[in-house]
Amino acid sequence: MSTIESHVAERDIKSLCEQIKKNNYIAPADYEHFNIKRGLRNADGTGVMAGITNVCTVEGYYIDDGEKVPREGHLYFRGYNMEDIVSSCIEEDRFGFEEVIYLLLFGRLPTKEQLDSFCDTLSECRELPEDFIEDMIMKAPSPDIMNKLSRAVLALYSYDGNPDDTSLENVLRQCIHLIAQIPAIMVYAYQVKRRHYYRKSMYIHPMKPEYRTAQTVLRSIRADKTFTDREAKLLDVCLMLHAEHGGGNNSTFTTRVLTSSGTDTYAALAGGISSLKGPKHGGANIKVSEMVDHFKAGISDITDGGQVADFISKIMKKEAGDGSGLIYGMGHAIYTLSDPRAKILKAKAEEFAMNTEFEDEFILLSLIEKLTPEIFNSYKSTPKKAMCANVDLYSGLVYKMLNIPSDLFTPIFTIARVAGWSAHRIEELLTGGKIIRPAYKNNNVKNEYISINDR
């Protein structure tokens, strides 16, 4: 038992927690009475409008005569349909993540010369400061790579000669460096975790400057440094899909809130990382993998629709799974009929899984996607809710097929999303102008102070 744990255990923690619960209770009806937008959501589930952005558009419904109407999902990066960008890169058999980074940061598609120059810049910026790996990563192993990423990004502040300057030029410099360096931080943090927690050998390979981000990641996490071009381009697709998703998602909004306070780039992006770790956000891909394990342990045939349907019902009744009642990878705050990212990942997952050891798991996920909406709505009163698979349902399987350990599922999401966070930080600095400060309704009665001797 650690020192912190032992000190806490010495106190009557249960009694203290009961006091906390009693003094923090708020009746659910109070939220409705005061018209509180819980989760910054309107009563129909739409988001409360908190700002304007040119970076990204997420479409999953439209409003007709005040009613929310489901529609097929679309995702636009700077006005360009994300599906068109991804399909073009696939058809032309080339990497696209760096092009997406350029588009998000600068607001336009690069020419070939501009893209090549930008890729060279990213390559030059990948190198971490001298002694940083040993001092900031190896000396403090973390059981969760996301916490190490957040800590390391905060630590980079100390290695920046001009960390607090929020001019466009300086923030752009910082963002490009972080976009380039976070993949390296992730890899080193994973190797240290392997050694400290798994008692396995570390393998640290020098990075190849000509490699793109997806190639760099696969080469760095594999002992033999080998991977196929097909594998690297599949990971590249994942990075493109995860690069950006509007200003209202939890981690991007966190980044914008922190930015609005005038804080530095390292603090703002570390906040985004900490938000993304949560199982209701970027950490959901891990929860999907854990859910799949529950299905495998709970039924005899994961490709049998009847058995899968029965187990989904048990999960919803909190009789199986992790007890939350949630089917992870299903449903989304905006997407209703379809999530374009999930559609692309499902197609790639099927392409890689068929006639392999992963085929049954792909069939299971497809059944979950098909059966969950009907079962969910059978338990709920009208009106029926439109529900689709989200990007997390298939991403974990894709990572498994790429032989990426589950420790890195959410960190890889981070590698991609830092591009979107950077674009939103810059936009907030240029256009926001006010510190973001919503209001909270105080629900307490006023009390007279009582002297400690009279309590």
ABEGO torsion letter per residue (X at the ends): XBAAAAAAAABBAAAAAAAAAAAABBBAAAAAAAGBBBGGBBAAGBBBBABBBAABBBBABBBBGGBBBBBBBBBBBGGBBAAAAAAAAAAAGBBAAAAAAAAAAAGBBBBAAAAAAAAAAAAAAABBBBGAAAAAAAABBBABAAAAAAAAAAAAAAABABAABABAAAAAAAAAAAAAAAAAAAAAAAAAAAAAAAGBBBBBBBBBAABBAAAAAAAAABAAGBBBAAAAAAAAAAAAAAABAEAABAAAAAAAAAAAAGBBAAAAAAAAAAAAABAABAAAAAAAAAAAAAAAAABABAABAAAAAAAAAAAAAGABEAGAGBBBGBEBAABAABBAAAAAAAAAAAAAABGBAAAAAAAAAAAAAAAAAAAAAAABBOBBBBBBBBAAAAAAAAAAAAGBBAAAAAAAAAAAAAAAAAAAAAAAAAAAGBBBBBBBBBABBBBBBBBAAAX
